[in-house]
Amino acid sequence: MAAMTPTAPTRAGTVVTGSPVAASDTIAVSVLGSLGAILEILNGNASPDAMTISDASTTPSGAAAAANAPSVTNATNKVFIVTPRMADPTTGLVTITHSVTATVTYKLYPLG
């Protein structure tokens, strides 16, 4: 597992290059703060990236939330909201898995 590193935007602007993903990445709840973060996946691969984003939160009825299982089409980018409620209460981590890693990068922006 590789810990994802956030980039904090500034008023003057911040140059951001994507960081490589691993087969299994994590985002610590401490990085998410109270509002969460925006996670952008940039797929430069020739194949789609089938992902899973863990979610330890519960629905309004108290049922466990289902993990998000999006796919990022080859040669496209996709943006996701990751909230602190999604973090596993034991580990304090949100886990993101990827089916492909070559030429797939991420950008992570904390919201607060």
N, C-alpha and C positions, 0 to 999 in steps of 0.2 A: 504494500500500500504506500502511496505517495501522498503527502499532505499538500493540498492546493494552497498557493500563496496569493493573497489578495493584492490588488492595486488600488490605492486610494486616489481618486481624481482630485485635482486642485482647481482653484479658480483660474489659474494661468494655463491650465491644460497639462495633461500628462501623456507622454508618448508610451504606448503600450504595445508590446509585441506578445503574441501568444506563447504560452509555455506548453511544453509537450505533456500529453496525458499519459497515464499508466493504465494497465488493464484494470486496476482498482485504485481509485483516488478517494481521499477523504477531505471533508471541510469541518474544522472544529467549530463548535458552538461559540467559542470565544471570538472567532473571526466574524461570525454572523451578527454579533451585537444584538440589539433588541429588535431591529427591523428586518434583518436577513441580508441577502446579497443577490446580485444578478450574476448568473453564470452563463457565459457565452461559450459554446463549443463551435470550433471552426474545423470543418472536415475537408482537408485537402486530399483525402484518400480517394482511390478509384472505387471503393466499396462504401455502402452505407455503414454508419456506426450505430449499432443497436446498443442502447444504453439502458441502465437501470439506475434510478435515483431513489435511495432508500427513504422511507417516511415512517417515523415512529409516532406520528401524531394520531389523534383519534377524531372520528367524525362527530357531529353534534349529538348523535345518539349514543356515543361512547364506543362504537366499534373501531377496530384498528383500521387506519387508512391503508390503502393499497399503495405499493411502490409505484412510482411513475416509470414507465418503460417506453420512452420515446425513441425514435430513430432519427438520426441526422443524415439526411441524404448526402451522397458523395458530392463534393465541390460546393457545399452550402454551409451556412452558419445557422445556429439556432440559439435562442436566448431563453433562460429558465429563471424563475424566482425560487430561491432556496431560503426557507424560514427557520428560525431557531426551534420551532415546535417539531420540525422534521428530524432533529438530532436524536439519536439513541440516548435514553436517559442514563444508561449505565456507562457508555463510552464517551458521550458528548460529541459524537461524530455523525455526519451525514456521509454515506458511502455512495460513490458513483462508479459504476463499472462500464467498460467499453469493449465492444467486440473487435474493434480495430484500433491500433494506436499509431501506426506509421503515418506521419503527416497530419495527425489530428492534434490540435492545440486548444487551449482554453484561456479565457480571460475572466477574472473574478473581481467583482466590484461590490464592496460592502455598502449597505444603504444607511448605516448609522450606528 
